[in-house]
Structure formats: C-alpha cells, structure tokens
Amino acid sequence: MTPKRWILAILTLLAISFLGLSLLNSWTQPQIQSRLELYQTNLLLHASQWQGKGTEADNSIILRDNLIGKTPVQEALKQYQQVQESAAKNLAKFQENNEQIAASSLQELEQLNRDLQLRIGILKTQLGSTDQAIETWKTLVETTPEKLPASGDKNSIIKTAKTAQVLIGLWQTPARLLPDAEPILQNYLEGWFRYQALVKLYTLQQRPEALVTLETQQQERSEQAIFKLMVVSAIPGIGLILGLLLAIVLGIQLIFKGKDSVLATNIDVAWLIPWNGEIILQVFVVGFSLLGQFFIPLTLRAVFQGLNLQPSSFDVRSQAVYILITYLLLMVGGFSVLYFSIKSYFPLPEGWFTFKLKDNWFVWGLGGYLVALPLVILVSLINQKFWDGQGGSNPLLPIALESRDSVALGIFFITASIAAPIFEETMFRGFLLPSLTRYLPLGSAILLSGFLFAVAHFNVSEILPLMTLGIVLGFVYTRSRNLLAPMFMHGLWNSGTLLSLYVLGSGGS
C-alpha cells in the first residue's frame, strides 16, 4: 500500500472512531421532541382561554373546541406527567449507574424535572386536585441547595423553591401571601401557568382592575395561540394528506405504466464513474469529517480564546452568526477537498453535478417534500417508542425554538434552508450517491447514501427519520437528474422545521 493510502486508512479509522463516540454521546442527550410537544401543549392551554368576540363568540368557542378538544387541561396534565416521568427515569438511571454525562446536560435534566413538577402542580389545581399539587410543590421547597452535589445549579434550585413557596401559599387553606409573590410569579413562570397563578393572586388580593387587565392580555394571547395552532397543525396536516394522495396516485401509475411512469423516470440512465472508492473516502473523511469535526471547530475555538470570547456565552444572535460562519467554513473546506480530489478527472462525464434552471426541478422538489412528510412522520412516531426521550437532537433546534430574535431567525434560515441544502445535496446526492453506483445497484446506493446522510448528523435517535428523508432526497435526484430538485426539497424541509419552531417558541412559552 502506498503512503497516501496508509494515511487515508488511518484518517478513516480516526473518523469512524470519532463518529462512534459522537453517536454514543448523543445516546445520553435528551431529544427535543418532548420539548416540542410541551410547547404545543402550552399553545393549547393558551388557546383554551379564548372566548371569542361579540356576536361571533359562540362560533369562536365551537372553533376552539374543535381545534383543541373539550378537555385541554386534562390532556396537558397527561402530557406533562409523561415527560416528567421520562425525565425522572433518565435522571435516576444516570445517577444510579454512574453513567458519564456532561455536567451541563445533567443540570439541564435536573432543572427540567423541577420545572415540570411546578407546572404539573398548577395543572392539578385547575382540575381540583389542590392537595396533590401542594404535596408536589413541597418536595421542591424541601430540595435545598445544601443537599445537592457541588455541580448542581443552585441559583435555578433557589428560584424553583421560591416559586413553589409562593404557589403553596396561594392554594393552601388559609392562604398565605408572600410579600414578593407577584415579581416571583412574573419572573419565574411563563405563559398559561403564570396567568393562572396571577389570577389566583389578584383574586386573593381583591384587585379587580388587575384581573381585568390580565384577562384582556390573556384573550389577546389566546387569539394568537388559535392562529398559531392552525399554522403548526393545519399546514403540515394538509401537506400530509396531499403527500399520501400523491404517493397513492404515483404508486398506481407505476403498477399500470411500469417504465413509462413518473417514478421510473431516468431509471435506466447510469452515471459513468471515473474514480474509485479511494476518492470517495478522501472526500468524506478529509473534506467532511476531519475538517468539519476537528480542524474548523478547533481553529475557531483557538481564535475566540485568543480574543477572550466564549461562544457558549453568546446571546442568540451571536450564536446564530457563529453557527453560520462555522458552516460556511465547512462548505469552503468541503468543496475545496471535493474539487481537488476530482480535478484530475475533468472534464467529467455527462450527468455529473447537473443544475438546470429551465427544468421541472420545482415539481420534483415539491412532490418529494409532500411524499416525505407522511413517511418521515410515520417513522418518527415509531422511532420515539424506542428512545424514551433520549438520543440527542440537532443543537440548532433548541436555540431556534427559544429564540425571539427575528434577525437571529433570519440567520438560522440562511444556514439551515440555503447553505445546508447546497452543501449537503452536492456532497451526498451530487457526489456520494452516483459514486456508490460503481459498486452497488442504484437502489442500494440510495439506501446507503441516505444512511450516511443520517449518521453525519451525529444523533443516534434521528438516524431512522433522517435516513428516510435522505432516501426520498436520493430518489428525487436520481429521477430528476437535477441537483436543484433535492436542494429545493431539502430547503423546504428545513424551512418548515424552522417555521414550526418559531411559531411554537413564540406562542408556547
């Protein structure tokens, strides 16, 4: 073996080892899915307060009940209890088995467990289980900072304990109002939960004007929540139905027309691959893995440390810029390695890296997006049963979910909906998939490239859903033979995800 191949073999082993460690580490990380469900639950709770306006109030209430059901508080309590039980179980597992987990992740899980108990108590008060709520809050008051390990986030624990004390005072008999009750509730509770606690406080304080102002604000939020629920529910729902219908129609056409059907377009058109597997490894090991996971992050970290800056302490807008810069550097590095790896084979055979503006790429991209919706949703529902809230998520998602900054959201859009589709589709569909057909049948190449696309996102719980998406992207590209089609589909997918995160984040807190 030549020295170059020895070096490539060593680098490949390093890349595989790092990938395995990253997937193993993601095993202990919480998924964002449960948080998304809670944000949607919070929207439902907001919407449940909507009374409508004027003569249309009755119709508004009918619309509200059809949208959220007639027992939203009971359903919310079930959802919160399920997430709390899962969080408590995972926390106990880590502590009992002494499993290795990042201190920040452990603190996040502990604080999530405490926040859930606070909110579960408020939900129980609305269902008449006040005694149970008080018992739940008492456990939070009794959890003092001195009883926790040194790594515990004591400030968060103190805030939670203070909030629990205020809530106990509001709902116990007789009530006991703490002097700083209102600022504590305003600062430490959010959304519907803050509204319910303040209603109780103002009622006990006999402050009718404050109650009227609070109710007016809540009705405005409730109306907004109704609209946002329609956005996050109706739009994907319509897409889901259209996707199912499109898949059925195309499937029937394939059965009756065979190779003349839409799904069989370009099925017999093969790529001529002038390079071997060594070039494939070189592009992905050096241009994707080593640059993206080692060189660029370490270089940026050294630069920021030299400037005495810590990216982890950035505000959301600065984090968005940092993520965009990191991704653009990855694109430049990855495309450079790709270019110099295949430069000696120029001019490339016909069909490589094809971009056709005057083509039906829009139809293929939109159709692929619609068909992918029901497939990915189905796989995700099955996938959730196995992971029990663990397995990690894209680190961009929580930041986008909690962002209230429109500029930051715009930067996230550039990263996720423009830069990512251009880079990932060029690398995985434009280069990897056709290259694999040198060694595999087309169907197997689509499957393997979809799997590698999913693994490259470094979250073990998302492998199956992302692999499903990658397979559809691969299918769209092999049939359209135009990279604009999977790029457009990928951009639609990420844009829809960002829109849902923004709507849930802005209305679910």
Phi, psi and omega in degrees: 000140180288158178304322179299318181290324176298314180298316180297321179296317179295315179297324178295317178297320177297317180296318179295320179297316180296319179298316179298318179294321179295317178294320179296320179294323180293339180303325183267000182270144178288146173282155177276347186302317181295325177292321177299318180296323178291322177297320178291324175298319178296323175298318178299319180295317175302311183296332182295343181272354186290130181249355182078182183228140171054222185289344182267009184300317182298316178295325179296318181293323177297316177300316180299312182294324178292329183278320187245353183087173184262354179230059184295325182292317178299316180294322178296319179299317178300316181297314180295320180294322178297315180293320180294319178297319178295317179296317180295321180294316179293322178296316179295322180296316179296319183286319183289321184268002182053039180291145180284126178209143181301142182302320180295322179292321179295316178297320179298318179293319178296316181291323176301317180299318179292316180298321179297320179296320176303311185288323177300321178299316179295320177299319180295325179296328181284347178254009176088004181262059185295319181299318178296321179298315181296320178297322178297315181293327181298325178296331179283324178293322182285344179277086182275156180301329182295337182274355184258159176295164184299336183281351183293149178277092189291326179299316179295322180296318180296317179299315179298317180297318178298316179297318179298320178298317179297316181295319177300316180298324181291321188256354178283165178238120354286160181292151177226109184267119177283147185299329181256028184299312185297309179298327178296314180294321180295322186272329190252350175246160181227157168056223183301324182292319176295320179300313181296320180292320180290324175301315179297317181296310183294328177295314179294327179278355181056059180241079184298324181294319178296323178295318180296315179298317180297318180294321178298314178298319182293322178295323177296316179294323181295319178295319176297322180296321177301313180297316182293324176296322178295324180293310185282345181254312187289314184298309175297326179297316178297316178299322179297314180296314179298321179296317178297315180297317180296318179297319180295314181298314180294324177295317178296318179298321179297320180297317187271330184254344178060237184289350177268001181279166179298319183292344180261007180303131177060020184293333182261002181272118184254155174271147169266119185253108183278348183249170183250188183295336179298320179292322178300312178299318182300316182295314186276325179289313182276309187283336182251306187283302186293315179294313186287328186254343182241292191297308183295310179300318181293321179295314179297320179298318179295320180297314182291325176295323176296331177270004180061041179240143178242108181305329181295340180261003181293153170285174190296325180292318178293323176297320180298317178296318180299316179296318179296315179299315179301317183290321178297321176296321177298319179298312181299314180295314181296315179293326178295314178297318178299313183298309184288339178286327184249004183302322183292349181261003178291146354286141182287152175301160182298140176104354180271134176050054185275129174235116180236106180293320181268073182207180182267034180299327181296316181294315179297318180295314180293317178298318177298320179298315182295318180290326180293329183306301181296326181294312182291322178298315179298312180297321180295319179297317177293319183299322182298330182295335185270334191259343175052047175082000181250174176113358174080167177210166176303124183297343178289330187296312179298324179295315179294324181296319185266001182281135173247013187258115182293327177295315178299319179297321177297322178292319176300321179298316179300318181293307190277326188256349178239301184295312183299313178299320180298311184289308187292323179289324176297317184284312188274316180268319183289322183252305189295309186302307178298323181297324180293337181291351173293331185244342186229155170298160184303315181299318179293324178295321177297315180297313183293318179294325176294321178295314180295325175300318180290316181297327182292352176270356168063030175228114189296326183287343183259005184298311183295311178299317181290328176295319177300314177298317180297325178295316179295319177300317178296320179297315180300318182291317182293334179273323182275332185052040180216115184297340178296331182294304178293330176297316179295316178298315179297318178296320176299316182298310181292325178294318177297321177296315180296319179298315179298317179298318181294315181295314180295317182293323182281337183245348185265355181269000000 
